[in-house]
Amino acid sequence: MGDYKKGLINPKDYPGENITEIPNWIINVTYPVTTEELIEKYGDDEVIDNEKETKSLSEILSRYPGRQFNSYNELMAAIYYSGETNYNI
């Protein structure tokens, strides 16, 4: 299933999903981190949402103004489910 780093999302928790494309920049993030800090540092980087669409990180995180992310899993859930209108993270 690709590279899996301890402490990151465990692909076994998401059967049937392909969570192997971890952006390189995300490994350098120190938590807790705010939406604004992420956009400032990595806003132009591209990420893939749950609909397999490539978007800029700033486009996705603009849905969460003032949000603080306390873990990798929390941030990845926000990115992955950013296209879901019925999913409240």
WOLINKA-V485721 format. One line per field, one symbol per residue. phi: phi as a letter, one per 30 degrees, with the letter a starting at -180 (. if undefined). psi: psi as a letter, one per 20 degrees, with the letter a starting at -180 (. if undefined). burial: + if it has 9 or more other ideal C-beta (glycine too) atoms within 8 Angstrom, else -. Layout:
phi->???
psi->???
burial->???
//
This chain:
phi->.idbcejceceddbeiccccccdedddddccdbceddddddbeddcbccdcicdbdeddddddbdidcccaeddddddddcddddcccd
psi->kapoppiapohhimpiqnminoqhhhhippqqqrghgggghjhiqqrpaijkpprqhhggiiilpjqppirghgghggggjhiphjoo.
burial->-------++-+-------+--+--++--+-+-+++--++--++-+++-+-----++++-+++-+--+-+--+-+++++++++-------
//
